[in-house]
Amino acid sequence: MREAVPKVDKLSSLGYVVKVQHVIDFLVLAELQSGRRFGKELDQVITKTLKGVGVNDSYLSQRLKKLAEKGHAHSYWDSDNRYYRYYEITESGIEYFKQLQRDLPERVALAQLVYKAFDSTLKKFE
């Protein structure tokens, strides 16, 4: 069954459409469901998933810290090597992931509509 495409209206601000933090959170939590990972592994998964588009190391560190602060992930240092900070998903993280799973498809569909409209505007100036 095909999902309904959301209606674009004035109340749908560009900031609402799809936030980078939600995309990063979703990808990180999806990967953590397979087991613990360290930050660089998560960075590589994001870049691979997004076909070569990565995220700034500082921004990823900020998101990982925020996920840990909110209780969605547990972070700890490898006891043998202080270079690797590991992350594991928590029950709260699983619930947050499920919420993102519900919310993001509609937002992505809306973003596609917005960018298609913008693309047609760009083409007017070619």
C-alpha positions as CSV (number, residue, x, y, z in Angstrom):
1,M,0.0,0.0,0.0
2,R,1.3,3.4,-0.9
3,E,1.6,6.0,1.9
4,A,-0.1,9.3,1.5
5,V,2.2,12.1,0.5
6,P,2.0,14.9,3.1
7,K,0.6,18.2,2.1
8,V,3.1,21.1,2.0
9,D,1.7,24.1,3.8
10,K,3.0,27.4,5.3
11,L,3.2,25.8,8.8
12,S,5.7,23.2,7.5
13,S,8.9,25.2,8.0
14,L,12.1,24.1,6.4
15,G,13.5,23.5,9.9
16,Y,10.8,21.0,10.5
17,V,11.1,19.0,7.3
18,V,14.1,16.8,8.1
19,K,16.6,17.7,10.7
20,V,20.2,16.4,10.3
21,Q,20.2,15.4,14.0
22,H,17.3,13.0,13.4
23,V,19.0,11.5,10.4
24,I,22.2,11.0,12.3
25,D,20.4,9.7,15.4
26,F,18.4,7.2,13.3
27,L,21.5,5.9,11.6
28,V,23.5,5.6,14.8
29,L,20.8,3.9,16.7
30,A,20.0,1.5,13.8
31,E,23.7,0.5,13.8
32,L,23.9,0.1,17.5
33,Q,21.1,-2.5,17.4
34,S,23.7,-4.8,16.0
35,G,25.9,-4.4,19.0
36,R,28.5,-2.0,20.4
37,R,30.4,0.3,18.1
38,F,33.1,2.9,18.5
39,G,32.7,6.4,17.1
40,K,34.8,5.9,14.0
41,E,32.8,2.8,13.0
42,L,29.6,4.8,13.3
43,D,31.1,7.6,11.1
44,Q,32.0,5.0,8.5
45,V,28.5,3.5,8.5
46,I,26.9,7.0,8.1
47,T,29.2,7.8,5.1
48,K,28.5,4.4,3.5
49,T,24.8,4.6,4.0
50,L,24.6,8.1,2.6
51,K,26.6,7.1,-0.5
52,G,29.8,9.1,0.5
53,V,28.1,12.0,2.3
54,G,29.6,12.1,5.8
55,V,29.2,14.2,8.9
56,N,31.7,16.5,10.6
57,D,33.6,14.6,13.3
58,S,32.7,17.3,15.8
59,Y,29.0,17.2,15.0
60,L,29.0,13.4,15.3
61,S,30.7,13.6,18.6
62,Q,28.1,16.1,19.8
63,R,25.2,13.8,18.7
64,L,26.8,10.8,20.4
65,K,27.2,12.8,23.6
66,K,23.6,14.0,23.4
67,L,22.3,10.4,22.8
68,A,24.3,9.3,25.9
69,E,23.1,12.3,28.0
70,K,19.5,11.6,27.1
71,G,19.9,7.9,28.0
72,H,19.5,6.6,24.5
73,A,23.0,5.2,24.4
74,H,25.6,4.1,26.9
75,S,29.2,5.2,26.3
76,Y,32.4,3.9,27.8
77,W,36.1,3.7,27.0
78,D,37.8,0.5,26.0
79,S,39.7,-0.6,29.1
80,D,42.9,-1.5,27.1
81,N,42.9,1.5,24.7
82,R,41.6,4.9,25.7
83,Y,41.5,5.8,22.0
84,Y,38.2,3.9,21.4
85,R,35.0,5.2,23.0
86,Y,32.3,2.6,22.6
87,Y,28.6,3.1,22.4
88,E,25.7,0.7,23.1
89,I,22.0,1.3,22.6
90,T,19.7,1.4,25.7
91,E,16.0,0.6,26.1
92,S,15.3,4.3,25.9
93,G,17.3,4.4,22.6
94,I,15.2,1.6,21.2
95,E,12.1,3.5,22.0
96,Y,13.6,6.7,20.5
97,F,14.6,4.8,17.4
98,K,11.0,3.4,17.0
99,Q,9.7,7.0,17.3
100,L,12.1,8.2,14.6
101,Q,11.0,5.2,12.5
102,R,7.4,6.4,12.7
103,D,8.1,10.1,12.1
104,L,10.8,10.2,9.5
105,P,9.1,8.6,6.5
106,E,6.5,11.5,6.4
107,R,9.2,14.1,6.9
108,V,11.4,12.6,4.1
109,A,8.4,12.6,1.8
110,L,7.8,16.2,2.6
111,A,11.5,17.0,2.1
112,Q,11.3,15.4,-1.3
113,L,8.4,17.6,-2.3
114,V,10.1,20.7,-1.0
115,Y,13.4,20.0,-2.8
116,K,11.5,19.1,-6.0
117,A,9.8,22.4,-5.9
118,F,13.1,24.2,-5.2
119,D,14.8,22.3,-8.1
120,S,12.1,23.5,-10.5
121,T,12.9,27.1,-9.3
122,L,16.6,26.5,-9.9
123,K,16.0,25.3,-13.4
124,K,14.3,28.6,-14.3
125,F,17.7,30.2,-14.0
126,E,19.8,27.8,-16.1
